[in-house]
Amino acid sequence: MSLLVLASASPRRIDLLQRAGVPHAVWPVHIDETPAIGEPAAALVERLSRQKVDAAVPQVAATAPVLGADTVVVSGDSVLGKPPHEGAARQMLQLLSGRTHEVLTGYHLRYLDAQGQVQRTARVIRTEVEVRPLSERELDGYLRSDEWRGKAGAYAIQGRFGCFVRGVRGSFDNVVGLPLCHVLEDLFAAGVLTAGWPSWPG
């Protein structure tokens, strides 16, 4: 199989694949991530992850397996993507304060099977995250850190915001941006990972 192509410039997703010892190339793509009116969160991340893959495919080697992903945070009836500014980030964090919310990551893998036929695997993984109540002082301090920029739901669980998280039910990596265990299982089933994986250095 050819080298896996990650259709994303997300440092979190790149780091997760590197941590797992998965050789890959990074091919950022730019698509319109605006939700359709009334589009459910699961349908949104499934659609966007496929669109990222489809945008990358014409630009990479024809045999290359391509992986795309998208993550959103859902609190009540609100679907939270990446905040465009600090005011939006504050509103998102206020919605999460003292509540349990869901994080949904959709990922899409396009690859060629042994017969050279195009195959696709798509999944949406859900994780519940419980956040303790946040004071205004804590909100102000977190916003000043700028950690919220470019993050779905305006937070990074692997960063400072982890101090406010009481519990996680499901894949922690899913909240970071890629449900690594699920993805690795699908990469292995697709033949993208060989029988020699994992062969991490000691």
Secondary structure, DSSP 8 states (H G I E B T S, - for coil): ---EEE----HHHHHHHHHTT--EEE----------TT--HHHHHHHHHHHHHHHHGGGS-TT--EEEEEEEEEETTEEE---SSHHHHHHHHHHHTTSEEEEEEEEEEEEE-TTS-EEEEEEEEEEEEEE----HHHHHHHHHTTTTTT-GGG--TTTGGGGGEEEEES-HHHHHT--HHHHHHHHHHTTSS-TT------
